[in-house]
Amino acid sequence: MRAPAPPAARLRGRDVREHALPLAVAAVCALTVAVGWTARALGVVWGTPLQPFLGTFGFEVSPWAVPGAVVLALCAWQAVRLAPPGATAPAGFALWALALALISRLAVNVARIGPQGWSDMYSIAPESANEYLPALPAVQDGLGLFLDRFAEWLPALPVHSAGHPPGLLTTMDLLGIDTASGLAALIIGVGVLSAPLVYWLGRELSDEGPARLATVLWIFAPSALLYGASAADALFATLGLLAATVLVLRPTPGLRRAAVPLGAGLLAVASFFAWSLLGMAAWASFLVALRDGVRRAALVTAAIGVAVVAFYAALWALTGFEVIEVLRRTEEVYRFSVASVRPYAFWLFGSPVAFLIGCGLPVLWFAAKAVQRRDRGALALAGVIVIASVAGFTKAETERIWLSFLPLACLAAATVLPRRWLAPAVAVMAVQAFLTQVLVYTVW
């Protein structure tokens, strides 16, 4: 007769089962990074210097680093203090979230070269030639002609303008933005609006407590801090998050009856800025299917399809913009450029691993735990990640392009994060972001 296992052994076994998926995800992440770095050390290049991360080791620190670190620490302290539901009213928390997102992003991005770090990627950085300002001469003969000929001119545009639809360039032209500081102000200003949006979406998906936790996690997620005051993807994240939030509003009487068509229209407009934001449509449809049933999800999906078709049909009628031809040319640009040196077998894992680690190690762990516990938002996000990775949509991209989906990971993590662990989690993510900023040159 077998003796019963001692209580300690039973407890350890139960702990392992409760954390099985986070442990598995962490192991895959560690193995993927090890394979990428070992291959690079042996001279095998798969498309990025720190494969799977987009960056290169290079320590640089400015006199602004110390005050930046102090400001970041004060922001983290204030965010943790305001996280409990009773600490301040919802409107007050939303305003604080907006302010803390702005200040913390600015603080992190002065660490290497001072305030110039907020805009140098559009002006003097080597990567600036691939950004949006050098593409503005294509608009000089008029916005209508630019949109009409966009598919023809696309291969000759800087790589980031060629890899995205012309929404940002159109906005820059309409607003008269033609300087690095102006473009940085637009991206930073729109990008920080994502913080109150995360709070709004969190309250819709759960309740006040997890919504506040998710907002704090998003503010201090390393990729959000590193790219939020520099990369155009921060602006794209806000647009995609707004559309997804409206799409998943619960069907109740009143103005919310118009949420689905409004959200679908917002998503169509957002897709004009970044093709990747169509993935938010998949997330919204998956979530609605899990929460409200397949019939409701079919309605949301159909509304999105109609809105996207109607938007680009109207754009074609007004300007001659040919979305199918633009997509074909964009695919060619990627296929014959960076994607050609990024093998599918590695980036099948490498791209989502870069994204997950960029979320912050605590978010990685607790988001995986939320998937194991079958949280609806977490399952929907996992579905999007798997589809995008397996289909090869992301093998030419690394952590930056996933920024729009990072708030969804934070929302998932917040559903299982114990409140007492918020302060350590924020500390870990803030340190991760700051060390990455001073030790790794990431362009943005």
Kinemage of the C-alpha trace (Angstrom):
@kinemage 1
@onewidth
@group {chain A} dominant
@subgroup {mainchain}
@vectorlist {calphas} color= white
{ca met a 1} P 0.000 0.000 0.000
{ca arg a 2} L 1.449 3.370 -1.102
{ca ala a 3} L 1.973 5.929 1.642
{ca pro a 4} L 0.149 9.232 1.151
{ca ala a 5} L 2.246 12.124 -0.100
{ca pro a 6} L 3.298 14.577 2.596
{ca pro a 7} L 1.356 17.871 2.702
{ca ala a 8} L 4.335 19.877 1.440
{ca ala a 9} L 4.631 17.669 -1.641
{ca arg a 10} L 0.897 17.928 -2.337
{ca leu a 11} L 1.121 21.714 -2.000
{ca arg a 12} L 4.063 21.931 -4.393
{ca gly a 13} L 2.250 19.765 -6.924
{ca arg a 14} L -0.837 21.929 -6.700
{ca asp a 15} L 1.256 25.096 -7.121
{ca val a 16} L 2.893 23.678 -10.251
{ca arg a 17} L -0.495 22.790 -11.738
{ca glu a 18} L -1.886 26.247 -10.933
{ca his a 19} L 1.071 27.882 -12.703
{ca ala a 20} L 1.572 25.316 -15.451
{ca leu a 21} L 0.930 27.651 -18.379
{ca pro a 22} L 2.943 30.609 -17.013
{ca leu a 23} L 5.855 28.242 -16.366
{ca ala a 24} L 5.568 26.823 -19.889
{ca val a 25} L 5.378 30.279 -21.477
{ca ala a 26} L 8.352 31.492 -19.431
{ca ala a 27} L 10.356 28.437 -20.483
{ca val a 28} L 9.537 28.972 -24.179
{ca cys a 29} L 10.510 32.642 -23.870
{ca ala a 30} L 13.822 31.818 -22.198
{ca leu a 31} L 14.620 29.110 -24.754
{ca thr a 32} L 13.755 31.362 -27.686
{ca val a 33} L 15.987 34.162 -26.415
{ca ala a 34} L 18.797 31.674 -25.773
{ca val a 35} L 18.520 30.250 -29.291
{ca gly a 36} L 18.441 33.710 -30.850
{ca trp a 37} L 21.443 35.016 -28.913
{ca thr a 38} L 23.440 31.811 -29.401
{ca ala a 39} L 22.802 31.890 -33.139
{ca arg a 40} L 23.902 35.521 -33.298
{ca ala a 41} L 27.065 34.745 -31.332
{ca leu a 42} L 27.831 32.049 -33.903
{ca gly a 43} L 27.360 34.520 -36.739
{ca val a 44} L 23.857 33.459 -37.780
{ca val a 45} L 21.758 36.566 -38.372
{ca trp a 46} L 17.975 36.251 -38.372
{ca gly a 47} L 17.085 39.869 -38.861
{ca thr a 48} L 17.726 41.734 -35.595
{ca pro a 49} L 20.852 42.480 -33.554
{ca leu a 50} L 19.429 41.030 -30.321
{ca gln a 51} L 17.161 38.497 -31.967
{ca pro a 52} L 14.288 38.318 -31.206
{ca phe a 53} L 14.488 41.913 -29.911
{ca leu a 54} L 14.879 44.992 -32.084
{ca gly a 55} L 17.850 46.774 -30.586
{ca thr a 56} L 21.556 46.549 -29.996
{ca phe a 57} L 23.609 46.696 -26.821
{ca gly a 58} L 25.071 50.143 -26.291
{ca phe a 59} L 25.278 51.865 -22.921
{ca glu a 60} L 24.543 55.582 -23.048
{ca val a 61} L 23.384 57.846 -20.268
{ca ser a 62} L 22.744 61.574 -20.068
{ca pro a 63} L 22.728 63.973 -17.091
{ca trp a 64} L 18.940 63.776 -17.356
{ca ala a 65} L 18.961 60.084 -16.409
{ca val a 66} L 18.975 60.626 -12.650
{ca pro a 67} L 16.084 63.122 -12.535
{ca gly a 68} L 14.287 60.934 -15.072
{ca ala a 69} L 14.655 57.919 -12.797
{ca val a 70} L 13.446 59.915 -9.792
{ca val a 71} L 10.380 61.169 -11.687
{ca leu a 72} L 9.626 57.644 -12.905
{ca ala a 73} L 9.833 56.320 -9.334
{ca leu a 74} L 7.502 59.071 -8.081
{ca cys a 75} L 5.029 58.247 -10.858
{ca ala a 76} L 5.115 54.574 -9.873
{ca trp a 77} L 4.542 55.434 -6.204
{ca gln a 78} L 1.602 57.674 -7.047
{ca ala a 79} L 0.072 55.110 -9.398
{ca val a 80} L 0.194 52.365 -6.770
{ca arg a 81} L -1.256 54.756 -4.196
{ca leu a 82} L -4.201 55.588 -6.469
{ca ala a 83} L -4.881 52.008 -7.594
{ca pro a 84} L -7.346 51.004 -4.825
{ca pro a 85} L -10.929 51.737 -5.938
{ca gly a 86} L -11.634 54.060 -3.026
{ca ala a 87} L -8.487 56.162 -3.425
{ca thr a 88} L -10.118 58.637 -5.806
{ca ala a 89} L -13.240 59.004 -7.926
{ca pro a 90} L -13.282 57.324 -11.364
{ca ala a 91} L -12.991 60.638 -13.219
{ca gly a 92} L -10.084 61.651 -11.013
{ca phe a 93} L -8.324 58.347 -11.581
{ca ala a 94} L -8.728 58.673 -15.352
{ca leu a 95} L -7.129 62.125 -15.268
{ca trp a 96} L -4.320 60.882 -13.047
{ca ala a 97} L -3.741 57.978 -15.434
{ca leu a 98} L -3.431 60.383 -18.343
{ca ala a 99} L -0.946 62.570 -16.462
{ca leu a 100} L 1.121 59.658 -15.140
{ca ala a 101} L 1.327 58.058 -18.572
{ca leu a 102} L 2.606 61.299 -20.073
{ca ile a 103} L 5.126 62.106 -17.339
{ca ser a 104} L 6.511 58.572 -17.024
{ca arg a 105} L 6.994 58.185 -20.786
{ca leu a 106} L 8.790 61.499 -21.010
{ca ala a 107} L 10.938 60.603 -17.977
{ca val a 108} L 12.156 57.293 -19.412
{ca asn a 109} L 12.949 58.753 -22.816
{ca val a 110} L 15.359 61.416 -21.512
{ca ala a 111} L 17.718 58.837 -20.010
{ca arg a 112} L 20.009 58.422 -23.019
{ca ile a 113} L 20.285 61.852 -24.662
{ca gly a 114} L 17.979 64.153 -22.713
{ca pro a 115} L 14.793 65.803 -24.054
{ca gln a 116} L 16.120 65.353 -27.572
{ca gly a 117} L 15.199 61.699 -27.116
{ca trp a 118} L 11.544 62.598 -27.599
{ca ser a 119} L 12.043 63.515 -31.254
{ca asp a 120} L 15.521 62.522 -32.483
{ca met a 121} L 14.201 59.381 -34.192
{ca tyr a 122} L 12.418 61.716 -36.613
{ca ser a 123} L 15.322 64.095 -37.153
{ca ile a 124} L 18.967 63.109 -36.555
{ca ala a 125} L 18.880 59.416 -35.665
{ca pro a 126} L 20.134 57.074 -38.432
{ca glu a 127} L 16.672 55.492 -38.537
{ca ser a 128} L 15.024 58.848 -39.279
{ca ala a 129} L 15.482 58.296 -43.008
{ca asn a 130} L 13.001 55.411 -42.731
{ca glu a 131} L 10.360 57.423 -40.875
{ca tyr a 132} L 7.458 59.617 -41.973
{ca leu a 133} L 8.918 63.102 -42.470
{ca pro a 134} L 11.058 62.092 -45.491
{ca ala a 135} L 7.854 60.855 -47.171
{ca leu a 136} L 6.143 64.256 -47.014
{ca pro a 137} L 7.480 65.456 -50.409
{ca ala a 138} L 5.179 62.841 -51.969
{ca val a 139} L 2.239 64.911 -50.724
{ca gln a 140} L 3.503 68.247 -52.050
{ca asp a 141} L 1.369 68.141 -55.203
{ca gly a 142} L -1.818 67.640 -53.244
{ca leu a 143} L -3.324 65.070 -50.931
{ca gly a 144} L -5.747 63.826 -53.571
{ca leu a 145} L -3.006 62.992 -56.042
{ca phe a 146} L -0.934 61.384 -53.270
{ca leu a 147} L -3.750 59.015 -52.269
{ca asp a 148} L -4.604 58.290 -55.906
{ca arg a 149} L -1.011 57.330 -56.726
{ca phe a 150} L -0.089 55.844 -53.329
{ca ala a 151} L 0.065 52.263 -54.618
{ca glu a 152} L 2.418 53.311 -57.437
{ca trp a 153} L 4.679 55.411 -55.233
{ca leu a 154} L 4.701 52.999 -52.277
{ca pro a 155} L 7.884 51.046 -53.202
{ca ala a 156} L 9.858 54.314 -53.374
{ca leu a 157} L 8.688 55.620 -49.976
{ca pro a 158} L 10.679 55.244 -46.741
{ca val a 159} L 10.124 51.801 -45.269
{ca his a 160} L 7.750 52.790 -42.455
{ca ser a 161} L 5.600 54.865 -44.778
{ca ala a 162} L 5.587 52.012 -47.278
{ca gly a 163} L 4.720 49.454 -44.600
{ca his a 164} L 1.678 51.338 -43.354
{ca pro a 165} L -1.366 52.840 -45.022
{ca pro a 166} L -1.199 56.616 -45.472
{ca gly a 167} L -3.355 57.618 -42.508
{ca leu a 168} L -0.561 59.260 -40.527
{ca leu a 169} L 0.868 61.056 -43.561
{ca thr a 170} L -2.621 62.284 -44.416
{ca thr a 171} L -3.066 63.568 -40.867
{ca met a 172} L 0.330 65.291 -40.923
{ca asp a 173} L -0.558 67.028 -44.159
{ca leu a 174} L -3.971 68.152 -42.915
{ca leu a 175} L -2.481 69.490 -39.663
{ca gly a 176} L 0.522 71.064 -41.365
{ca ile a 177} L 3.023 68.988 -39.384
{ca asp a 178} L 6.415 68.984 -41.104
{ca thr a 179} L 8.918 69.017 -38.221
{ca ala a 180} L 10.260 66.365 -35.882
{ca ser a 181} L 9.004 68.205 -32.815
{ca gly a 182} L 5.527 68.584 -34.288
{ca leu a 183} L 5.303 64.906 -35.191
{ca ala a 184} L 6.589 63.888 -31.751
{ca ala a 185} L 3.997 66.109 -30.055
{ca leu a 186} L 1.196 64.516 -32.106
{ca ile a 187} L 2.340 60.974 -31.336
{ca ile a 188} L 2.941 61.593 -27.637
{ca gly a 189} L -0.302 63.538 -27.190
{ca val a 190} L -2.495 60.941 -28.865
{ca gly a 191} L -0.527 58.030 -27.430
{ca val a 192} L -1.123 58.891 -23.769
{ca leu a 193} L -4.898 58.927 -24.339
{ca ser a 194} L -4.654 55.135 -24.292
{ca ala a 195} L -4.326 55.166 -20.484
{ca pro a 196} L -7.897 56.327 -19.710
{ca leu a 197} L -9.109 54.084 -22.542
{ca val a 198} L -7.603 51.042 -20.811
{ca tyr a 199} L -9.460 52.090 -17.670
{ca trp a 200} L -12.732 52.435 -19.590
{ca leu a 201} L -12.301 49.060 -21.284
{ca gly a 202} L -11.319 47.432 -17.993
{ca arg a 203} L -14.488 48.645 -16.311
{ca glu a 204} L -16.497 47.267 -19.223
{ca leu a 205} L -14.848 43.835 -19.101
{ca ser a 206} L -14.600 43.469 -15.338
{ca asp a 207} L -15.052 45.939 -12.484
{ca glu a 208} L -13.361 48.894 -10.855
{ca gly a 209} L -10.528 47.034 -9.126
{ca pro a 210} L -9.088 45.115 -12.094
{ca ala a 211} L -9.675 48.126 -14.361
{ca arg a 212} L -7.397 50.255 -12.198
{ca leu a 213} L -4.795 47.507 -11.940
{ca ala a 214} L -4.779 47.100 -15.720
{ca thr a 215} L -4.360 50.831 -16.229
{ca val a 216} L -1.366 50.968 -13.901
{ca leu a 217} L 0.191 47.915 -15.570
{ca trp a 218} L -0.242 49.531 -18.999
{ca ile a 219} L 1.329 52.813 -17.891
{ca phe a 220} L 4.476 51.032 -16.661
{ca ala a 221} L 4.721 48.234 -19.221
{ca pro a 222} L 8.260 48.485 -20.644
{ca ser a 223} L 7.247 48.649 -24.312
{ca ala a 224} L 4.694 51.351 -23.497
{ca leu a 225} L 7.330 53.395 -21.663
{ca leu a 226} L 10.035 52.877 -24.285
{ca tyr a 227} L 7.945 53.440 -27.407
{ca gly a 228} L 5.130 55.560 -25.998
{ca ala a 229} L 7.037 58.823 -26.363
{ca ser a 230} L 8.806 58.004 -29.596
{ca ala a 231} L 7.209 55.498 -31.998
{ca ala a 232} L 4.149 56.151 -34.138
{ca asp a 233} L 2.810 52.827 -32.872
{ca ala a 234} L 1.774 54.639 -29.681
{ca leu a 235} L -0.680 56.683 -31.733
{ca phe a 236} L -1.876 53.558 -33.524
{ca ala a 237} L -2.432 51.845 -30.162
{ca thr a 238} L -4.819 54.572 -29.039
{ca leu a 239} L -6.830 54.394 -32.269
{ca gly a 240} L -7.107 50.614 -32.136
{ca leu a 241} L -7.966 50.572 -28.447
{ca leu a 242} L -10.727 53.144 -28.919
{ca ala a 243} L -12.320 51.084 -31.683
{ca ala a 244} L -12.054 47.819 -29.737
{ca thr a 245} L -13.507 49.402 -26.592
{ca val a 246} L -16.597 50.666 -28.417
{ca leu a 247} L -17.043 47.352 -30.242
{ca val a 248} L -17.223 45.302 -27.041
{ca leu a 249} L -19.595 47.570 -25.113
{ca arg a 250} L -22.383 45.481 -23.666
{ca pro a 251} L -25.651 45.696 -25.633
{ca thr a 252} L -27.906 47.744 -23.366
{ca pro a 253} L -30.736 50.184 -24.127
{ca gly a 254} L -29.903 53.738 -25.101
{ca leu a 255} L -26.937 55.072 -27.036
{ca arg a 256} L -25.072 51.782 -26.664
{ca arg a 257} L -27.302 50.336 -29.360
{ca ala a 258} L -25.141 52.297 -31.794
{ca ala a 259} L -21.894 50.942 -30.335
{ca val a 260} L -21.341 48.200 -32.912
{ca pro a 261} L -21.679 50.346 -36.057
{ca leu a 262} L -19.748 53.171 -34.400
{ca gly a 263} L -16.969 50.846 -33.276
{ca ala a 264} L -16.841 49.241 -36.716
{ca gly a 265} L -16.482 52.668 -38.305
{ca leu a 266} L -13.727 53.625 -35.872
{ca leu a 267} L -11.881 50.406 -36.656
{ca ala a 268} L -12.128 51.058 -40.395
{ca val a 269} L -10.587 54.504 -39.888
{ca ala a 270} L -7.915 53.030 -37.571
{ca ser a 271} L -6.945 50.496 -40.241
{ca phe a 272} L -6.076 53.453 -42.505
{ca phe a 273} L -3.210 54.148 -40.066
{ca ala a 274} L -1.934 50.590 -39.481
{ca trp a 275} L -2.972 47.330 -41.123
{ca ser a 276} L -2.116 45.517 -37.882
{ca leu a 277} L -5.094 47.162 -36.167
{ca leu a 278} L -7.377 44.802 -38.079
{ca gly a 279} L -6.222 42.317 -35.454
{ca met a 280} L -8.254 44.306 -32.928
{ca ala a 281} L -11.325 43.292 -34.928
{ca ala a 282} L -10.437 39.645 -34.378
{ca trp a 283} L -9.934 40.228 -30.657
{ca ala a 284} L -13.284 42.009 -30.326
{ca ser a 285} L -15.106 39.269 -32.241
{ca phe a 286} L -13.503 36.502 -30.177
{ca leu a 287} L -14.310 38.275 -26.926
{ca val a 288} L -17.931 38.919 -27.869
{ca ala a 289} L -18.325 35.282 -28.942
{ca leu a 290} L -17.050 34.064 -25.559
{ca arg a 291} L -19.108 36.587 -23.589
{ca asp a 292} L -22.330 37.085 -25.552
{ca gly a 293} L -22.483 34.117 -27.908
{ca val a 294} L -21.728 33.355 -31.530
{ca arg a 295} L -24.759 35.214 -32.883
{ca arg a 296} L -23.682 38.495 -31.339
{ca ala a 297} L -20.101 37.922 -32.507
{ca ala a 298} L -21.338 37.301 -36.048
{ca leu a 299} L -23.136 40.645 -35.905
{ca val a 300} L -19.975 42.418 -34.754
{ca thr a 301} L -17.864 40.703 -37.418
{ca ala a 302} L -20.358 41.520 -40.162
{ca ala a 303} L -20.545 45.152 -39.055
{ca ile a 304} L -16.754 45.429 -39.156
{ca gly a 305} L -16.640 43.887 -42.618
{ca val a 306} L -19.301 46.243 -43.947
{ca ala a 307} L -17.638 49.283 -42.378
{ca val a 308} L -14.186 48.439 -43.751
{ca val a 309} L -15.524 47.799 -47.251
{ca ala a 310} L -17.665 50.951 -47.178
{ca phe a 311} L -14.795 53.089 -45.882
{ca tyr a 312} L -12.320 52.029 -48.556
{ca ala a 313} L -14.975 52.121 -51.273
{ca ala a 314} L -15.766 55.707 -50.309
{ca leu a 315} L -12.066 56.550 -50.169
{ca trp a 316} L -11.595 55.095 -53.650
{ca ala a 317} L -14.548 57.035 -54.999
{ca leu a 318} L -13.269 60.300 -53.512
{ca thr a 319} L -9.529 59.987 -54.080
{ca gly a 320} L -8.788 56.917 -56.191
{ca phe a 321} L -7.059 55.135 -53.295
{ca glu a 322} L -6.907 51.432 -54.299
{ca val a 323} L -6.684 49.435 -51.101
{ca ile a 324} L -6.208 46.002 -52.742
{ca glu a 325} L -3.317 47.220 -54.855
{ca val a 326} L -1.792 48.982 -51.841
{ca leu a 327} L -1.939 45.773 -49.806
{ca arg a 328} L -0.322 43.845 -52.652
{ca arg a 329} L 2.517 46.351 -52.964
{ca thr a 330} L 2.994 46.454 -49.182
{ca glu a 331} L 3.319 42.675 -49.074
{ca glu a 332} L 5.941 42.821 -51.815
{ca val a 333} L 7.965 45.426 -49.926
{ca tyr a 334} L 8.029 43.260 -46.806
{ca arg a 335} L 8.643 40.002 -48.658
{ca phe a 336} L 11.689 41.313 -50.489
{ca ser a 337} L 13.132 43.301 -47.602
{ca val a 338} L 13.465 42.398 -43.937
{ca ala a 339} L 11.088 39.423 -44.048
{ca ser a 340} L 13.425 37.671 -46.466
{ca val a 341} L 16.074 37.274 -43.741
{ca arg a 342} L 13.718 36.302 -40.939
{ca pro a 343} L 13.102 32.547 -41.044
{ca tyr a 344} L 9.588 31.439 -40.195
{ca ala a 345} L 10.773 28.645 -37.884
{ca phe a 346} L 12.433 31.118 -35.510
{ca trp a 347} L 10.019 34.039 -35.743
{ca leu a 348} L 7.024 31.791 -35.177
{ca phe a 349} L 8.227 31.932 -31.574
{ca gly a 350} L 10.491 34.966 -31.701
{ca ser a 351} L 7.882 37.580 -32.527
{ca pro a 352} L 5.381 36.711 -29.758
{ca val a 353} L 8.249 36.176 -27.309
{ca ala a 354} L 9.588 39.672 -27.990
{ca phe a 355} L 6.081 41.019 -27.495
{ca leu a 356} L 5.487 39.151 -24.236
{ca ile a 357} L 8.807 40.121 -22.680
{ca gly a 358} L 8.218 43.714 -23.795
{ca cys a 359} L 4.930 43.613 -21.890
{ca gly a 360} L 6.954 43.302 -18.706
{ca leu a 361} L 7.836 40.102 -16.905
{ca pro a 362} L 4.954 40.396 -14.382
{ca val a 363} L 2.422 40.989 -17.179
{ca leu a 364} L 3.816 38.014 -19.100
{ca trp a 365} L 3.354 35.765 -16.082
{ca phe a 366} L -0.104 36.876 -15.024
{ca ala a 367} L -1.495 37.161 -18.551
{ca ala a 368} L -0.497 33.520 -19.118
{ca lys a 369} L -2.142 32.638 -15.821
{ca ala a 370} L -5.311 34.417 -16.973
{ca val a 371} L -5.324 32.262 -20.101
{ca gln a 372} L -4.989 29.146 -17.939
{ca arg a 373} L -7.958 30.328 -15.889
{ca arg a 374} L -9.883 30.907 -19.133
{ca asp a 375} L -10.453 34.610 -18.760
{ca arg a 376} L -12.377 35.666 -21.858
{ca gly a 377} L -10.179 38.639 -22.754
{ca ala a 378} L -7.027 36.589 -22.251
{ca leu a 379} L -8.309 33.755 -24.447
{ca ala a 380} L -9.284 36.224 -27.170
{ca leu a 381} L -5.805 37.781 -27.118
{ca ala a 382} L -4.143 34.355 -27.162
{ca gly a 383} L -6.185 33.509 -30.249
{ca val a 384} L -4.997 36.655 -32.033
{ca ile a 385} L -1.351 35.992 -31.122
{ca val a 386} L -1.485 32.389 -32.313
{ca ile a 387} L -3.206 33.264 -35.595
{ca ala a 388} L -0.859 36.168 -36.350
{ca ser a 389} L 2.230 34.103 -35.570
{ca val a 390} L 1.239 30.885 -37.317
{ca ala a 391} L 0.026 32.759 -40.408
{ca gly a 392} L 3.392 34.516 -40.605
{ca phe a 393} L 1.940 38.016 -40.361
{ca thr a 394} L 4.487 39.017 -37.727
{ca lys a 395} L 7.749 37.395 -38.762
{ca ala a 396} L 8.992 40.707 -40.181
{ca glu a 397} L 8.177 42.522 -36.955
{ca thr a 398} L 9.295 42.532 -33.346
{ca glu a 399} L 7.990 43.941 -30.080
{ca arg a 400} L 7.196 47.461 -31.340
{ca ile a 401} L 4.537 46.422 -33.850
{ca trp a 402} L 2.605 44.607 -31.084
{ca leu a 403} L 2.208 47.744 -28.977
{ca ser a 404} L -1.497 48.051 -29.828
{ca phe a 405} L -2.161 44.661 -28.243
{ca leu a 406} L -0.179 45.258 -25.070
{ca pro a 407} L -3.119 46.924 -23.246
{ca leu a 408} L -5.101 43.737 -23.816
{ca ala a 409} L -2.348 41.725 -22.116
{ca cys a 410} L -2.437 44.143 -19.180
{ca leu a 411} L -6.217 43.786 -18.931
{ca ala a 412} L -5.833 40.006 -18.869
{ca ala a 413} L -3.062 40.094 -16.257
{ca ala a 414} L -5.093 42.397 -14.007
{ca thr a 415} L -7.838 39.804 -13.629
{ca val a 416} L -5.520 37.488 -11.665
{ca leu a 417} L -2.894 39.841 -10.218
{ca pro a 418} L -3.185 39.978 -6.403
{ca arg a 419} L -3.478 43.608 -5.347
{ca arg a 420} L -0.673 43.216 -2.802
{ca trp a 421} L 1.683 42.360 -5.673
{ca leu a 422} L 0.986 45.496 -7.667
{ca ala a 423} L 3.820 47.541 -6.150
{ca pro a 424} L 6.497 44.860 -6.788
{ca ala a 425} L 5.148 44.306 -10.297
{ca val a 426} L 5.298 48.006 -11.137
{ca ala a 427} L 8.798 48.256 -9.672
{ca val a 428} L 10.033 45.341 -11.776
{ca met a 429} L 8.543 46.792 -14.974
{ca ala a 430} L 9.843 50.306 -14.333
{ca val a 431} L 13.355 48.981 -13.682
{ca gln a 432} L 13.127 46.730 -16.761
{ca ala a 433} L 12.150 49.693 -18.928
{ca phe a 434} L 14.777 52.066 -17.529
{ca leu a 435} L 17.625 49.558 -17.806
{ca thr a 436} L 16.590 48.724 -21.351
{ca gln a 437} L 16.603 52.413 -22.208
{ca val a 438} L 20.160 53.036 -21.012
{ca leu a 439} L 21.682 49.668 -21.989
{ca val a 440} L 20.037 49.034 -25.363
{ca tyr a 441} L 19.799 51.312 -28.372
{ca thr a 442} L 16.314 50.688 -29.739
{ca val a 443} L 16.086 53.541 -32.318
{ca trp a 444} L 12.776 54.700 -30.853
